[in-house]
Structure formats: C-alpha cells, structure tokens
Amino acid sequence: MNVRFHLDANGRDMAIEHTQDVEPILEWNKAARREEQRSDWGRHVARIPNVVLVKWLDEEYAKGRTGLRMFSSEFDEIVQRKLQDPEWAYLRTDRPALQVGWL
C-alpha cells in the first residue's frame, strides 16, 4: 500500500491518500472461491486489501468512533458485518459467487 501526504495551500491542513494495486488480491479471491475447502477449522474466509480496511476504519471515524483501532475486537466485528454484505462479497473466498448473490 502506498501512502501520500498532501499539504493544503494554507500550510496547516493535510490529506492522506492510500493507494494499492488490488487486482492480484481480487484475482486470488476469485480463484480461491473455485477451490473446495474441506475443513471448517482454519478456513480461509476472505482476503481484504489494506486500502479497503483503511476505508472501513475511516468510515467509522467519520461516524464519531475515533477510539476504534484496526485489528481490535470491535473492528473485527465491523469486518465480519461487512463480509456478510453482498456489496463486499467479492472479498470472500469461502463461498461460490452464486451463494453470496452477486453473479
């Protein structure tokens, strides 16, 4: 993931830009969905690009949850909810596309 800092012309305000080539991750997810997982122990459920995790964290900060930290149990609950949402189904690796409702 690349991080770029942009300083506003006023010299006080700054914006932070996060970028990442997510195509390899999304292709890996697509291939992983075609493979059968034989065990429920240690199943690979999803591969989430870092820029998506940062986006989700930023969304929560915008809602006022500024004490939230990535990889905390609270954030893990948010990730679990997001992965149940059909909008984010392409991040899942444990269900065929038809099962998550986006094909």
Buried (B, 14 or more C-beta within 10 A) or exposed (E): EEEEEEEEEEEEEEEEEBEBEBEEBEEEBEEBBEEEBEEEEEEEBBBBBEBBBBEBBEEBEEEEEEEBEBEEEEBEEBBEEBBEEEEBBBBBBBBEBEEBEEE
